[in-house]
Amino acid sequence: MRLWIACLLVMIIGAHIAMWTSDMPRDLALRLTLINAAGWAVILLPAWAVSKWAAAHKHR
């Protein structure tokens, strides 16, 4: 599971690096980076929190 998350993070970071090194205007790259980061945070943070909650209640 951790390998998949690590691969996902490497791909996301790689895509952002590719976007920032392209000839795209900087303000557009910044806007897209912030939108993308917010989107991934909305997806991944609740999943991480639920897994921590489930692990805490598993030991009861």
C-alpha positions in Angstrom: 0.0 0.0 0.0 2.8 2.4 0.9 4.5 1.7 -2.4 1.3 2.8 -4.3 1.1 6.0 -2.3 4.8 6.7 -2.9 4.3 6.1 -6.7 1.3 8.3 -6.7 3.2 11.1 -5.0 6.2 10.8 -7.3 3.9 11.0 -10.3 2.0 14.1 -9.0 5.3 15.8 -8.1 6.8 14.9 -11.5 3.8 16.3 -13.3 4.1 19.6 -11.4 7.8 19.8 -12.2 7.0 19.2 -15.9 4.3 21.8 -15.8 6.6 24.4 -14.1 9.5 23.7 -16.5 7.3 24.0 -19.6 6.6 27.3 -21.5 3.3 27.7 -19.6 2.8 31.2 -18.1 3.9 31.2 -14.4 0.6 32.6 -13.1 -1.4 29.8 -14.9 1.1 27.2 -13.5 0.7 28.6 -10.0 -3.1 28.6 -10.3 -3.2 25.0 -11.6 -0.7 23.8 -9.0 -2.9 25.3 -6.2 -6.1 23.8 -7.6 -4.4 20.4 -8.0 -2.9 20.4 -4.5 -6.3 21.4 -3.0 -8.0 18.6 -5.0 -5.6 15.9 -3.8 -5.8 17.2 -0.2 -9.6 16.8 -0.4 -9.2 13.3 -1.6 -6.2 12.0 0.4 -6.6 13.7 3.8 -10.0 12.2 4.7 -8.9 8.8 3.5 -5.8 9.0 5.7 -7.9 10.3 8.7 -10.4 7.4 8.3 -7.6 4.9 8.2 -6.1 6.3 11.4 -9.5 6.3 13.0 -10.1 2.7 12.0 -6.7 1.6 13.3 -7.4 3.3 16.6 -10.8 1.5 17.0 -9.4 -1.9 15.8 -7.4 -2.3 19.1 -10.5 -1.9 21.3 
